[in-house]
Amino acid sequence: MLHTFVAYVEDLPGVLTRVASLFRRLNININSLTVGRSERAGLSRLTLVCEASAEAGHRIRASLFKLENVVDVDDIAQAPSVTRELALIKVGANRTTRSAIFELVEVFRARIVDLTAESLMIEMTGVESKIEGLIQVLNESESPILEICRSGKMTMRRGHHTSSVLRAMGTGEDDPAGLDNPDGQPLETLDDRVASEPE
Amino acid sequence: MGTNANTQASNAHLTTPTRLTGAEIVWATLVGEGVTDVFGYPGGAILPVYDALRKFPIHHTLVRHEQGASHMADGYSRASGKVGVCIATSGPGATNLVTGIATAMLDSIPIVCITGNVSSKILGTDAFQEVDITGITLPVTKHNFLINRTEDIAPAIRYAFQIAKSARPGPVLVDITKDAQQGTAIFDFAAAKPRPVRPHPMRKIEVSGLDHAAEMIRNSKRPVILAGHGIIESGAMEQVRTLAERAQIPIALTLLGLGAVPASHPLNLGMMGMHGESWVNHAIQEADLLIACGMRFDDRVTGTTATYATKAKKIHIDVDPSEINKNIKVDQPLIGDLREVLEELLPRISGRDGVAWLKTIDTLKGASAVRDIKNLPDLGHLYAAHVIHDIWRITGGNAIVVTDVGQHQMWEAQYYHHEQPRTLITSGGLGTMGFALPAAIGAKFACPDKEVWVIVGDGGFQMTSSELSTIAQEKIKINIAIINNGYLGMVRQWQEFFYERNYESTPLVSPDFVKLADAHGIAGLTVRTRAEVESAVNQARSTPGAFLLNFMVEKEESVYPMIPVGAALHEMIRRPGNDPLLESPDDK
């Protein structure tokens, strides 16, 4: 199953290697990894997505905590959360093919952030499936994709959870009674519903 | 030994902030952490530190190979419970430490390794003797530091000590660039204190778990305590014993758990696992409850996990949350320091009638329970089992025994009965040949008043035999028993059982070990028959200096019983025939 770990780590040289090395040692491929500053001084927040067995989640989280530079770890698992990814896509397009791209960008609620005579750059934020969708449509269009740059996933739990609350929640197990997600809908659907609302 | 002419240096800098060089800060911090002995080898990138040594009350043992330094720090720690310290230079000096660091990592031994590195200005330029030792040791240390500023040295070393000994102990490496050693900074020992240990949030003792565990113990008919190394590291000997006695639960030990419960204790069944006694493994397979105390269900104690103790519910008490459900799925984890958990659990435990189960185990022992190797008729053969049994008898079981890895290690575990913790020092997890001799030197420095025996094979001895020079230079008293069978014995045994006796690359030509010892100024004796064993051991013990005994034992003897890799715990290879060595009654 897909695991999403959110961790607060000390902002020091080599910390990312220590985190990545843990997954290397377990022979687990990291699907996506984003790191950046957090609301806590001196701490970076990372979101790491990987494929591993359901039982492995507990052990990975326990092992991440053992790293001296790791301060907090949350295993999002299936808990209600918002996941986003940022993509920059450069497309080859001239005066005549450009307008078709503009239409697509409108439909996907993306933005044009750069425009030259031969190319344009699209910025898009959303869930993975939405970005994949835009890429697929672009691939089927006349305009060739020249470059894709994707940030990888960033995840945050829904609701009023500060990072210290996350820590107190501790186990990172699935929402036991489905209280936050009474319909038991897959999260992607929930995300899509929100994402399709005007921002 | 242990004396140092330079002890007059004042320790004022420990209480008053003082400007010191980085090199001086290294030693001052170690003194502040209570270090009295270090093991190391100088070289270019660590020379400033060595230059400052004479000002500080620390004894430095010059090793002959840096692997010896890390094993000595390890042996020092295992014997004393304190943090062992080793020092090496950059590049090859640092990489030579790695096997010893990994050995300490696998067995959760607290050591601090200090390495020099090239100056920070040329770091990363492939300078002479430069190596990325923090990168190399990342997976075999609990944590490591690359320090390139003088003012960071004291906080890093103090933090390293805290990490090494907190929670599940382990090795920590501090790599210090040469310019950081040469620079100066204000040394303030108190201010360099690390922040308090950040507790692992999954390490909490829950009342519901304790209640459930107590109920499981109360309801069990056939419980077994699995006693591991964590008992010794946590200092929970008394608590485990109380649990066993109060609820009448028999105890099986791991290799590294030997000594945690006295061998003579009536509830102590002995060692479990690959070369454990048959009744111990049978008891585990028959049990309806296993209480794992500070052990990690290593593959050497479980056999194949699919068939392991299928009838038993499992309680797992461990300080490391990542050990829970790693190898064996357990029913009730109790995550925390073993002693603290047991102190919470014990008030919930009341008397239990264990007679029927203990009687069943006694029956399991059957004819193989007792073996009289003392009374075996002398047919001119010398068995390693005899030698080790005699050393046990003559030393009264009171020596610190340091073993290497292989057949002799298993025979030691079977025939030397340890009554006290920290009296068996052996590389269990990594299985590092060459460990014994240097680790014994470390143990002797930790416990100068204790009798220290090395039990080592002819193969492993030659991996680190250069440390004989260290013994000679330091003039320390260690007794060395080489179990010499002319083979890499355990590998040969596997070839015998699993590779159709194709003894490829296991026969071993060795030097005359007695002459080798003599060349180092160390006395020695070769022993070929059982009749000579007692007087030889006595001669070794009564000789003031180190002594080497070269026991020429039976060449193709195997360790029994044995669980083949991939087999279930109860599917043991037993000694063929009715060999009285293992099968005769009345061994007391």
Interface residues (C-beta under 8 A of the other chain):
Chain A: P13 G14 T17 R18 S21 R25 E55 H58 R59 R61 A62 S63 F65 K66 L67 E68 V71 R167 G170 T171
Chain B: T134 G135 L138 P139 K142 H143 L146 I163 R198 H200 P201 M202 D320 P321 S322 I324 N325 K326
